[in-house]
């Protein structure tokens, strides 16, 4: 039997004592040993939880790509060639690599100095190398900072350390240009127009 959780945008797990008051939007509670509970909460109610005897029955599970910190540069380059469209959208597709969401896609592309709306086919080999290196460094650094900020409260989501995501109008940490915002399909994209040139979409900020 497998328990599969796809938290999507706002799903979180909380480890709590059995008698501790439940946080808002707590939907599932798993009773553990030593009077502890593992709770699933979801502010936007977008996540999905499956209890199944076969992982094949979980939507999109078979198509999930490798972990971004485990994939080698050559494998990343080859997998990337399969995809068309804008590079941010590709990064957030689990079929390329697993687990990169909207926020960290913004951070990775800022670190790589790539405009989020650049087409994949426009990227040079050097830019693909920069993208891979930025993915590795950005996620590794974020893991350390999230662990420090989260401590034992695994349901928290420390993001104050981010360079551009949700920093609309603030100065870019690298060049000082105001961070821009583009909102499309209910997804916020933040980037620096000076550090990440090349896009055609005009945004706010």
Biotite code that builds the C-alpha atoms (Angstrom):
import biotite.structure as struc

atoms = struc.array([
    struc.Atom([0.000, 0.000, 0.000], chain_id="A", res_id=1, res_name="UNK", atom_name="CA", element="C"),
    struc.Atom([1.303, 3.446, -0.935], chain_id="A", res_id=2, res_name="UNK", atom_name="CA", element="C"),
    struc.Atom([0.434, 6.882, 0.395], chain_id="A", res_id=3, res_name="UNK", atom_name="CA", element="C"),
    struc.Atom([1.135, 9.503, -2.273], chain_id="A", res_id=4, res_name="UNK", atom_name="CA", element="C"),
    struc.Atom([0.813, 13.237, -1.630], chain_id="A", res_id=5, res_name="UNK", atom_name="CA", element="C"),
    struc.Atom([0.956, 15.820, -4.386], chain_id="A", res_id=6, res_name="UNK", atom_name="CA", element="C"),
    struc.Atom([0.884, 19.074, -2.372], chain_id="A", res_id=7, res_name="UNK", atom_name="CA", element="C"),
    struc.Atom([0.826, 21.357, -5.418], chain_id="A", res_id=8, res_name="UNK", atom_name="CA", element="C"),
    struc.Atom([0.816, 25.053, -4.530], chain_id="A", res_id=9, res_name="UNK", atom_name="CA", element="C"),
    struc.Atom([-0.010, 25.177, -0.842], chain_id="A", res_id=10, res_name="UNK", atom_name="CA", element="C"),
    struc.Atom([-0.188, 21.649, 0.587], chain_id="A", res_id=11, res_name="UNK", atom_name="CA", element="C"),
    struc.Atom([1.922, 21.208, 3.725], chain_id="A", res_id=12, res_name="UNK", atom_name="CA", element="C"),
    struc.Atom([2.697, 18.527, 6.289], chain_id="A", res_id=13, res_name="UNK", atom_name="CA", element="C"),
    struc.Atom([2.769, 19.356, 9.986], chain_id="A", res_id=14, res_name="UNK", atom_name="CA", element="C"),
    struc.Atom([4.237, 17.139, 12.707], chain_id="A", res_id=15, res_name="UNK", atom_name="CA", element="C"),
    struc.Atom([2.362, 17.867, 15.935], chain_id="A", res_id=16, res_name="UNK", atom_name="CA", element="C"),
    struc.Atom([1.488, 16.449, 19.311], chain_id="A", res_id=17, res_name="UNK", atom_name="CA", element="C"),
    struc.Atom([-1.929, 14.787, 19.400], chain_id="A", res_id=18, res_name="UNK", atom_name="CA", element="C"),
    struc.Atom([-3.349, 17.399, 21.750], chain_id="A", res_id=19, res_name="UNK", atom_name="CA", element="C"),
    struc.Atom([-2.007, 20.386, 19.840], chain_id="A", res_id=20, res_name="UNK", atom_name="CA", element="C"),
    struc.Atom([-4.605, 22.676, 18.265], chain_id="A", res_id=21, res_name="UNK", atom_name="CA", element="C"),
    struc.Atom([-5.066, 22.042, 14.588], chain_id="A", res_id=22, res_name="UNK", atom_name="CA", element="C"),
    struc.Atom([-4.167, 24.769, 12.134], chain_id="A", res_id=23, res_name="UNK", atom_name="CA", element="C"),
    struc.Atom([-6.764, 26.108, 9.718], chain_id="A", res_id=24, res_name="UNK", atom_name="CA", element="C"),
    struc.Atom([-7.368, 24.079, 6.566], chain_id="A", res_id=25, res_name="UNK", atom_name="CA", element="C"),
    struc.Atom([-6.148, 20.813, 8.131], chain_id="A", res_id=26, res_name="UNK", atom_name="CA", element="C"),
    struc.Atom([-7.811, 18.050, 6.116], chain_id="A", res_id=27, res_name="UNK", atom_name="CA", element="C"),
    struc.Atom([-6.098, 14.770, 7.002], chain_id="A", res_id=28, res_name="UNK", atom_name="CA", element="C"),
    struc.Atom([-4.565, 13.559, 10.259], chain_id="A", res_id=29, res_name="UNK", atom_name="CA", element="C"),
    struc.Atom([-2.337, 10.490, 10.529], chain_id="A", res_id=30, res_name="UNK", atom_name="CA", element="C"),
    struc.Atom([-1.848, 9.107, 14.044], chain_id="A", res_id=31, res_name="UNK", atom_name="CA", element="C"),
    struc.Atom([1.751, 8.141, 14.803], chain_id="A", res_id=32, res_name="UNK", atom_name="CA", element="C"),
    struc.Atom([3.479, 6.557, 17.763], chain_id="A", res_id=33, res_name="UNK", atom_name="CA", element="C"),
    struc.Atom([4.339, 8.457, 20.926], chain_id="A", res_id=34, res_name="UNK", atom_name="CA", element="C"),
    struc.Atom([1.135, 10.544, 20.752], chain_id="A", res_id=35, res_name="UNK", atom_name="CA", element="C"),
    struc.Atom([2.180, 12.387, 17.631], chain_id="A", res_id=36, res_name="UNK", atom_name="CA", element="C"),
    struc.Atom([0.294, 13.221, 14.465], chain_id="A", res_id=37, res_name="UNK", atom_name="CA", element="C"),
    struc.Atom([1.256, 13.975, 10.894], chain_id="A", res_id=38, res_name="UNK", atom_name="CA", element="C"),
    struc.Atom([-1.251, 16.455, 9.529], chain_id="A", res_id=39, res_name="UNK", atom_name="CA", element="C"),
    struc.Atom([-1.932, 17.521, 5.974], chain_id="A", res_id=40, res_name="UNK", atom_name="CA", element="C"),
    struc.Atom([-3.084, 21.116, 5.520], chain_id="A", res_id=41, res_name="UNK", atom_name="CA", element="C"),
    struc.Atom([-3.776, 23.001, 2.327], chain_id="A", res_id=42, res_name="UNK", atom_name="CA", element="C"),
    struc.Atom([-4.734, 26.673, 2.238], chain_id="A", res_id=43, res_name="UNK", atom_name="CA", element="C"),
    struc.Atom([-5.792, 26.662, -1.415], chain_id="A", res_id=44, res_name="UNK", atom_name="CA", element="C"),
    struc.Atom([-7.194, 23.107, -1.434], chain_id="A", res_id=45, res_name="UNK", atom_name="CA", element="C"),
    struc.Atom([-5.312, 22.226, -4.609], chain_id="A", res_id=46, res_name="UNK", atom_name="CA", element="C"),
    struc.Atom([-3.290, 19.242, -3.392], chain_id="A", res_id=47, res_name="UNK", atom_name="CA", element="C"),
    struc.Atom([-4.125, 15.591, -3.963], chain_id="A", res_id=48, res_name="UNK", atom_name="CA", element="C"),
    struc.Atom([-3.705, 12.602, -1.660], chain_id="A", res_id=49, res_name="UNK", atom_name="CA", element="C"),
    struc.Atom([-3.845, 8.995, -2.870], chain_id="A", res_id=50, res_name="UNK", atom_name="CA", element="C"),
    struc.Atom([-3.923, 5.712, -0.966], chain_id="A", res_id=51, res_name="UNK", atom_name="CA", element="C"),
    struc.Atom([-3.262, 2.983, -3.504], chain_id="A", res_id=52, res_name="UNK", atom_name="CA", element="C"),
    struc.Atom([-1.803, -0.458, -4.031], chain_id="A", res_id=53, res_name="UNK", atom_name="CA", element="C"),
    struc.Atom([-0.306, 0.581, -7.377], chain_id="A", res_id=54, res_name="UNK", atom_name="CA", element="C"),
    struc.Atom([1.645, 3.734, -8.202], chain_id="A", res_id=55, res_name="UNK", atom_name="CA", element="C"),
    struc.Atom([0.503, 3.313, -11.795], chain_id="A", res_id=56, res_name="UNK", atom_name="CA", element="C"),
    struc.Atom([-2.933, 4.514, -10.712], chain_id="A", res_id=57, res_name="UNK", atom_name="CA", element="C"),
    struc.Atom([-1.592, 7.894, -9.537], chain_id="A", res_id=58, res_name="UNK", atom_name="CA", element="C"),
    struc.Atom([-2.061, 10.514, -12.292], chain_id="A", res_id=59, res_name="UNK", atom_name="CA", element="C"),
    struc.Atom([1.209, 11.679, -13.898], chain_id="A", res_id=60, res_name="UNK", atom_name="CA", element="C"),
    struc.Atom([3.355, 9.626, -11.502], chain_id="A", res_id=61, res_name="UNK", atom_name="CA", element="C"),
    struc.Atom([4.895, 7.538, -14.275], chain_id="A", res_id=62, res_name="UNK", atom_name="CA", element="C"),
    struc.Atom([5.938, 10.687, -16.133], chain_id="A", res_id=63, res_name="UNK", atom_name="CA", element="C"),
    struc.Atom([7.802, 12.337, -13.253], chain_id="A", res_id=64, res_name="UNK", atom_name="CA", element="C"),
    struc.Atom([11.396, 13.153, -14.144], chain_id="A", res_id=65, res_name="UNK", atom_name="CA", element="C"),
    struc.Atom([14.481, 12.640, -11.968], chain_id="A", res_id=66, res_name="UNK", atom_name="CA", element="C"),
    struc.Atom([15.265, 14.725, -8.911], chain_id="A", res_id=67, res_name="UNK", atom_name="CA", element="C"),
    struc.Atom([16.925, 18.000, -9.977], chain_id="A", res_id=68, res_name="UNK", atom_name="CA", element="C"),
    struc.Atom([19.857, 17.575, -7.588], chain_id="A", res_id=69, res_name="UNK", atom_name="CA", element="C"),
    struc.Atom([20.515, 14.028, -8.778], chain_id="A", res_id=70, res_name="UNK", atom_name="CA", element="C"),
    struc.Atom([20.409, 14.495, -12.548], chain_id="A", res_id=71, res_name="UNK", atom_name="CA", element="C"),
    struc.Atom([23.751, 14.869, -14.333], chain_id="A", res_id=72, res_name="UNK", atom_name="CA", element="C"),
    struc.Atom([24.447, 17.745, -16.718], chain_id="A", res_id=73, res_name="UNK", atom_name="CA", element="C"),
    struc.Atom([24.500, 15.564, -19.824], chain_id="A", res_id=74, res_name="UNK", atom_name="CA", element="C"),
    struc.Atom([21.203, 13.899, -18.913], chain_id="A", res_id=75, res_name="UNK", atom_name="CA", element="C"),
    struc.Atom([19.653, 17.303, -18.217], chain_id="A", res_id=76, res_name="UNK", atom_name="CA", element="C"),
    struc.Atom([20.710, 18.581, -21.642], chain_id="A", res_id=77, res_name="UNK", atom_name="CA", element="C"),
    struc.Atom([19.247, 15.547, -23.385], chain_id="A", res_id=78, res_name="UNK", atom_name="CA", element="C"),
    struc.Atom([15.952, 15.663, -21.496], chain_id="A", res_id=79, res_name="UNK", atom_name="CA", element="C"),
    struc.Atom([15.596, 19.386, -22.144], chain_id="A", res_id=80, res_name="UNK", atom_name="CA", element="C"),
    struc.Atom([15.692, 18.812, -25.907], chain_id="A", res_id=81, res_name="UNK", atom_name="CA", element="C"),
    struc.Atom([12.342, 16.990, -25.713], chain_id="A", res_id=82, res_name="UNK", atom_name="CA", element="C"),
    struc.Atom([10.467, 20.118, -24.684], chain_id="A", res_id=83, res_name="UNK", atom_name="CA", element="C"),
    struc.Atom([9.253, 23.145, -26.606], chain_id="A", res_id=84, res_name="UNK", atom_name="CA", element="C"),
    struc.Atom([7.916, 26.456, -25.432], chain_id="A", res_id=85, res_name="UNK", atom_name="CA", element="C"),
    struc.Atom([8.997, 28.977, -22.808], chain_id="A", res_id=86, res_name="UNK", atom_name="CA", element="C"),
    struc.Atom([11.781, 27.925, -20.480], chain_id="A", res_id=87, res_name="UNK", atom_name="CA", element="C"),
    struc.Atom([9.954, 28.755, -17.242], chain_id="A", res_id=88, res_name="UNK", atom_name="CA", element="C"),
    struc.Atom([6.994, 26.604, -18.208], chain_id="A", res_id=89, res_name="UNK", atom_name="CA", element="C"),
    struc.Atom([9.339, 23.758, -19.079], chain_id="A", res_id=90, res_name="UNK", atom_name="CA", element="C"),
    struc.Atom([11.179, 24.002, -15.756], chain_id="A", res_id=91, res_name="UNK", atom_name="CA", element="C"),
    struc.Atom([7.929, 23.621, -13.835], chain_id="A", res_id=92, res_name="UNK", atom_name="CA", element="C"),
    struc.Atom([6.864, 20.534, -15.765], chain_id="A", res_id=93, res_name="UNK", atom_name="CA", element="C"),
    struc.Atom([7.537, 17.462, -13.677], chain_id="A", res_id=94, res_name="UNK", atom_name="CA", element="C"),
    struc.Atom([8.369, 15.479, -16.789], chain_id="A", res_id=95, res_name="UNK", atom_name="CA", element="C"),
    struc.Atom([11.692, 17.339, -17.100], chain_id="A", res_id=96, res_name="UNK", atom_name="CA", element="C"),
    struc.Atom([12.747, 17.163, -13.461], chain_id="A", res_id=97, res_name="UNK", atom_name="CA", element="C"),
    struc.Atom([10.648, 16.644, -10.357], chain_id="A", res_id=98, res_name="UNK", atom_name="CA", element="C"),
    struc.Atom([9.491, 19.269, -7.922], chain_id="A", res_id=99, res_name="UNK", atom_name="CA", element="C"),
    struc.Atom([10.421, 22.673, -9.347], chain_id="A", res_id=100, res_name="UNK", atom_name="CA", element="C"),
    struc.Atom([7.482, 24.992, -8.799], chain_id="A", res_id=101, res_name="UNK", atom_name="CA", element="C"),
    struc.Atom([6.703, 28.552, -9.765], chain_id="A", res_id=102, res_name="UNK", atom_name="CA", element="C"),
    struc.Atom([8.791, 30.263, -7.080], chain_id="A", res_id=103, res_name="UNK", atom_name="CA", element="C"),
    struc.Atom([11.988, 28.299, -7.544], chain_id="A", res_id=104, res_name="UNK", atom_name="CA", element="C"),
    struc.Atom([11.719, 28.513, -11.328], chain_id="A", res_id=105, res_name="UNK", atom_name="CA", element="C"),
    struc.Atom([11.885, 32.304, -10.927], chain_id="A", res_id=106, res_name="UNK", atom_name="CA", element="C"),
    struc.Atom([14.916, 31.986, -8.668], chain_id="A", res_id=107, res_name="UNK", atom_name="CA", element="C"),
    struc.Atom([16.743, 29.537, -10.941], chain_id="A", res_id=108, res_name="UNK", atom_name="CA", element="C"),
    struc.Atom([16.200, 31.667, -14.039], chain_id="A", res_id=109, res_name="UNK", atom_name="CA", element="C"),
    struc.Atom([17.376, 34.785, -12.225], chain_id="A", res_id=110, res_name="UNK", atom_name="CA", element="C"),
    struc.Atom([20.535, 32.979, -11.133], chain_id="A", res_id=111, res_name="UNK", atom_name="CA", element="C"),
    struc.Atom([21.070, 31.786, -14.713], chain_id="A", res_id=112, res_name="UNK", atom_name="CA", element="C"),
    struc.Atom([20.378, 35.278, -16.137], chain_id="A", res_id=113, res_name="UNK", atom_name="CA", element="C"),
    struc.Atom([17.699, 33.865, -18.442], chain_id="A", res_id=114, res_name="UNK", atom_name="CA", element="C"),
    struc.Atom([14.415, 35.577, -19.263], chain_id="A", res_id=115, res_name="UNK", atom_name="CA", element="C"),
    struc.Atom([11.488, 33.349, -18.171], chain_id="A", res_id=116, res_name="UNK", atom_name="CA", element="C"),
    struc.Atom([9.780, 33.698, -21.554], chain_id="A", res_id=117, res_name="UNK", atom_name="CA", element="C"),
    struc.Atom([12.763, 32.747, -23.685], chain_id="A", res_id=118, res_name="UNK", atom_name="CA", element="C"),
    struc.Atom([11.967, 29.834, -25.967], chain_id="A", res_id=119, res_name="UNK", atom_name="CA", element="C"),
    struc.Atom([13.861, 26.649, -25.243], chain_id="A", res_id=120, res_name="UNK", atom_name="CA", element="C"),
    struc.Atom([15.021, 26.401, -28.856], chain_id="A", res_id=121, res_name="UNK", atom_name="CA", element="C"),
    struc.Atom([16.620, 29.859, -28.523], chain_id="A", res_id=122, res_name="UNK", atom_name="CA", element="C"),
    struc.Atom([18.939, 28.797, -25.708], chain_id="A", res_id=123, res_name="UNK", atom_name="CA", element="C"),
    struc.Atom([22.586, 28.373, -26.596], chain_id="A", res_id=124, res_name="UNK", atom_name="CA", element="C"),
    struc.Atom([24.643, 25.505, -25.227], chain_id="A", res_id=125, res_name="UNK", atom_name="CA", element="C"),
    struc.Atom([26.327, 27.930, -22.804], chain_id="A", res_id=126, res_name="UNK", atom_name="CA", element="C"),
    struc.Atom([22.938, 29.111, -21.569], chain_id="A", res_id=127, res_name="UNK", atom_name="CA", element="C"),
    struc.Atom([21.796, 25.529, -20.997], chain_id="A", res_id=128, res_name="UNK", atom_name="CA", element="C"),
    struc.Atom([24.961, 24.958, -18.972], chain_id="A", res_id=129, res_name="UNK", atom_name="CA", element="C"),
    struc.Atom([24.191, 28.086, -16.949], chain_id="A", res_id=130, res_name="UNK", atom_name="CA", element="C"),
    struc.Atom([20.650, 26.867, -16.396], chain_id="A", res_id=131, res_name="UNK", atom_name="CA", element="C"),
    struc.Atom([21.825, 23.510, -15.093], chain_id="A", res_id=132, res_name="UNK", atom_name="CA", element="C"),
    struc.Atom([24.407, 25.096, -12.795], chain_id="A", res_id=133, res_name="UNK", atom_name="CA", element="C"),
    struc.Atom([21.848, 27.604, -11.500], chain_id="A", res_id=134, res_name="UNK", atom_name="CA", element="C"),
    struc.Atom([19.354, 24.819, -10.796], chain_id="A", res_id=135, res_name="UNK", atom_name="CA", element="C"),
    struc.Atom([21.929, 22.937, -8.742], chain_id="A", res_id=136, res_name="UNK", atom_name="CA", element="C"),
    struc.Atom([23.199, 25.924, -6.771], chain_id="A", res_id=137, res_name="UNK", atom_name="CA", element="C"),
    struc.Atom([19.818, 27.604, -6.222], chain_id="A", res_id=138, res_name="UNK", atom_name="CA", element="C"),
    struc.Atom([18.107, 24.486, -4.892], chain_id="A", res_id=139, res_name="UNK", atom_name="CA", element="C"),
    struc.Atom([21.079, 23.424, -2.756], chain_id="A", res_id=140, res_name="UNK", atom_name="CA", element="C"),
    struc.Atom([21.271, 26.870, -1.155], chain_id="A", res_id=141, res_name="UNK", atom_name="CA", element="C"),
    struc.Atom([17.502, 26.981, -0.670], chain_id="A", res_id=142, res_name="UNK", atom_name="CA", element="C"),
    struc.Atom([17.428, 23.613, 1.097], chain_id="A", res_id=143, res_name="UNK", atom_name="CA", element="C"),
    struc.Atom([19.933, 24.853, 3.662], chain_id="A", res_id=144, res_name="UNK", atom_name="CA", element="C"),
    struc.Atom([18.070, 28.129, 4.218], chain_id="A", res_id=145, res_name="UNK", atom_name="CA", element="C"),
    struc.Atom([14.639, 26.489, 4.433], chain_id="A", res_id=146, res_name="UNK", atom_name="CA", element="C"),
    struc.Atom([15.918, 23.968, 6.967], chain_id="A", res_id=147, res_name="UNK", atom_name="CA", element="C"),
    struc.Atom([17.338, 26.792, 9.056], chain_id="A", res_id=148, res_name="UNK", atom_name="CA", element="C"),
    struc.Atom([14.142, 28.816, 8.905], chain_id="A", res_id=149, res_name="UNK", atom_name="CA", element="C"),
    struc.Atom([11.792, 25.882, 9.295], chain_id="A", res_id=150, res_name="UNK", atom_name="CA", element="C"),
    struc.Atom([13.500, 24.016, 12.143], chain_id="A", res_id=151, res_name="UNK", atom_name="CA", element="C"),
    struc.Atom([10.970, 21.461, 13.460], chain_id="A", res_id=152, res_name="UNK", atom_name="CA", element="C"),
    struc.Atom([7.983, 23.286, 11.973], chain_id="A", res_id=153, res_name="UNK", atom_name="CA", element="C"),
    struc.Atom([7.925, 21.441, 8.668], chain_id="A", res_id=154, res_name="UNK", atom_name="CA", element="C"),
    struc.Atom([4.679, 23.107, 7.556], chain_id="A", res_id=155, res_name="UNK", atom_name="CA", element="C"),
    struc.Atom([6.325, 26.544, 7.371], chain_id="A", res_id=156, res_name="UNK", atom_name="CA", element="C"),
    struc.Atom([7.549, 27.930, 4.066], chain_id="A", res_id=157, res_name="UNK", atom_name="CA", element="C"),
    struc.Atom([10.467, 30.349, 4.587], chain_id="A", res_id=158, res_name="UNK", atom_name="CA", element="C"),
    struc.Atom([10.900, 32.465, 1.462], chain_id="A", res_id=159, res_name="UNK", atom_name="CA", element="C"),
    struc.Atom([12.347, 35.730, 2.718], chain_id="A", res_id=160, res_name="UNK", atom_name="CA", element="C"),
    struc.Atom([15.750, 34.770, 1.322], chain_id="A", res_id=161, res_name="UNK", atom_name="CA", element="C"),
    struc.Atom([14.536, 34.651, -2.276], chain_id="A", res_id=162, res_name="UNK", atom_name="CA", element="C"),
    struc.Atom([16.119, 37.066, -4.725], chain_id="A", res_id=163, res_name="UNK", atom_name="CA", element="C"),
    struc.Atom([13.206, 37.921, -7.040], chain_id="A", res_id=164, res_name="UNK", atom_name="CA", element="C"),
    struc.Atom([10.090, 35.839, -6.401], chain_id="A", res_id=165, res_name="UNK", atom_name="CA", element="C"),
    struc.Atom([7.391, 37.957, -4.725], chain_id="A", res_id=166, res_name="UNK", atom_name="CA", element="C"),
    struc.Atom([9.819, 40.914, -4.693], chain_id="A", res_id=167, res_name="UNK", atom_name="CA", element="C"),
    struc.Atom([7.959, 43.053, -7.228], chain_id="A", res_id=168, res_name="UNK", atom_name="CA", element="C"),
    struc.Atom([9.281, 46.628, -7.298], chain_id="A", res_id=169, res_name="UNK", atom_name="CA", element="C"),
    struc.Atom([12.201, 45.888, -4.997], chain_id="A", res_id=170, res_name="UNK", atom_name="CA", element="C"),
    struc.Atom([15.774, 46.349, -6.234], chain_id="A", res_id=171, res_name="UNK", atom_name="CA", element="C"),
    struc.Atom([17.430, 43.387, -7.910], chain_id="A", res_id=172, res_name="UNK", atom_name="CA", element="C"),
    struc.Atom([20.104, 42.045, -5.523], chain_id="A", res_id=173, res_name="UNK", atom_name="CA", element="C"),
    struc.Atom([22.552, 41.888, -8.436], chain_id="A", res_id=174, res_name="UNK", atom_name="CA", element="C"),
    struc.Atom([22.078, 45.129, -10.388], chain_id="A", res_id=175, res_name="UNK", atom_name="CA", element="C"),
    struc.Atom([19.559, 47.281, -8.502], chain_id="A", res_id=176, res_name="UNK", atom_name="CA", element="C"),
    struc.Atom([16.915, 47.371, -11.256], chain_id="A", res_id=177, res_name="UNK", atom_name="CA", element="C"),
    struc.Atom([13.348, 47.123, -9.958], chain_id="A", res_id=178, res_name="UNK", atom_name="CA", element="C"),
    struc.Atom([12.018, 43.573, -10.061], chain_id="A", res_id=179, res_name="UNK", atom_name="CA", element="C"),
    struc.Atom([9.277, 43.167, -12.675], chain_id="A", res_id=180, res_name="UNK", atom_name="CA", element="C"),
    struc.Atom([6.045, 41.251, -12.448], chain_id="A", res_id=181, res_name="UNK", atom_name="CA", element="C"),
    struc.Atom([4.091, 39.412, -15.114], chain_id="A", res_id=182, res_name="UNK", atom_name="CA", element="C"),
    struc.Atom([0.844, 37.714, -14.160], chain_id="A", res_id=183, res_name="UNK", atom_name="CA", element="C"),
    struc.Atom([-0.478, 35.105, -16.568], chain_id="A", res_id=184, res_name="UNK", atom_name="CA", element="C"),
    struc.Atom([-2.742, 32.072, -16.109], chain_id="A", res_id=185, res_name="UNK", atom_name="CA", element="C"),
    struc.Atom([-3.030, 32.837, -12.373], chain_id="A", res_id=186, res_name="UNK", atom_name="CA", element="C"),
    struc.Atom([0.742, 32.464, -12.015], chain_id="A", res_id=187, res_name="UNK", atom_name="CA", element="C"),
    struc.Atom([3.065, 35.237, -10.890], chain_id="A", res_id=188, res_name="UNK", atom_name="CA", element="C"),
    struc.Atom([6.433, 35.551, -12.596], chain_id="A", res_id=189, res_name="UNK", atom_name="CA", element="C"),
    struc.Atom([9.100, 37.836, -11.145], chain_id="A", res_id=190, res_name="UNK", atom_name="CA", element="C"),
    struc.Atom([12.361, 38.654, -12.900], chain_id="A", res_id=191, res_name="UNK", atom_name="CA", element="C"),
    struc.Atom([14.911, 41.403, -13.554], chain_id="A", res_id=192, res_name="UNK", atom_name="CA", element="C"),
    struc.Atom([14.667, 43.007, -16.988], chain_id="A", res_id=193, res_name="UNK", atom_name="CA", element="C"),
    struc.Atom([18.324, 44.095, -16.827], chain_id="A", res_id=194, res_name="UNK", atom_name="CA", element="C"),
    struc.Atom([19.840, 40.805, -15.666], chain_id="A", res_id=195, res_name="UNK", atom_name="CA", element="C"),
    struc.Atom([17.431, 38.659, -17.671], chain_id="A", res_id=196, res_name="UNK", atom_name="CA", element="C"),
    struc.Atom([17.012, 40.348, -21.066], chain_id="A", res_id=197, res_name="UNK", atom_name="CA", element="C"),
    struc.Atom([15.357, 38.991, -24.152], chain_id="A", res_id=198, res_name="UNK", atom_name="CA", element="C"),
    struc.Atom([11.640, 38.636, -23.459], chain_id="A", res_id=199, res_name="UNK", atom_name="CA", element="C"),
    struc.Atom([8.811, 40.152, -25.475], chain_id="A", res_id=200, res_name="UNK", atom_name="CA", element="C"),
    struc.Atom([6.071, 40.266, -22.832], chain_id="A", res_id=201, res_name="UNK", atom_name="CA", element="C"),
    struc.Atom([5.545, 43.600, -21.147], chain_id="A", res_id=202, res_name="UNK", atom_name="CA", element="C"),
    struc.Atom([4.707, 43.342, -17.477], chain_id="A", res_id=203, res_name="UNK", atom_name="CA", element="C"),
    struc.Atom([4.076, 45.616, -14.554], chain_id="A", res_id=204, res_name="UNK", atom_name="CA", element="C"),
    struc.Atom([6.790, 47.095, -12.389], chain_id="A", res_id=205, res_name="UNK", atom_name="CA", element="C"),
])
